[in-house]
Amino acid sequence: MSRIGRAPVEVPNNVEIYVSGQTITVKGPRGELTVPVGRGVEIRQEDGSLALERASDSPDHKAMHGLTRSLLQNAVTGVTDGFEKTLVIQGVGYRGALQGQDINLQVGYSHPVTVTPREGIDFEMPNATTIVVRGIDKQRVGQQAAEIRKVRPPEPYKGKGIRYSDEQIRRKVGKAG
């Protein structure tokens, strides 16, 4: 049995779970998320937790077992604590500014680049070179952060560009003089 799928999903007191057919709605203090249930996976509500069982040991059911459990855990974490990703802008003259909900990036192009947040995503800029992407849906937060990074990915020679705060850039040596 899957180690991930076997672990129960702990549900805090301030989170409500509604199971209806092949979807589960998770409602908490930060918002509401809907999670699809994979084929061959059954969910049982026990006191303060959710247990998942799969129909058989076929590879499809095994994969759906762990995936569904991870999606449920991420939904419960999202509606209670939320998720965030931090990006760092690095380079001489590279900076960003918050304009209402959007971010205006000046990262070496002849024009500023404006990034508009997806639904349910908030931006915060503690300083001109740090961007914090926040939201309750882990997938949306990660996708939005990836789209911001894609505006100017870090280059290997000087490390200029937009990178995640915990990302290590493998540096290359320049030309030998």
VENWOMO-V380261 format. One line per field, one symbol per residue. ss: DSSP state (~ for helix, > for strand, _ for the rest). burial: + if it has 9 or more other ideal C-beta (glycine too) atoms within 8 Angstrom, else -. A space follows every 50 residues. Layout:
ss: ???
burial: ???
//
This chain:
ss: __~~~~__>>_____>>>>>__>>>>>>__>>>>>>____>>>>>>__>> >>>>____~~~~~~~~~~~~~~~~~~~~~~__>>>>>>>>____>>>>>_ _>>>>>______>>>_____>>>>>>>__>>>>>>__~~~~~~~~~~~~~ ~_>_______>>>>_____________
burial: -+-++---+-+---+-+-----++++++-++-+-+-++-++-+-----++ -+-+------++++++++++++++++++++-++++++++++--+++-+-- -++++++-----+++-+---+-+-+---++++++++++-++++++-+++- ++-+----++++++-------------
//
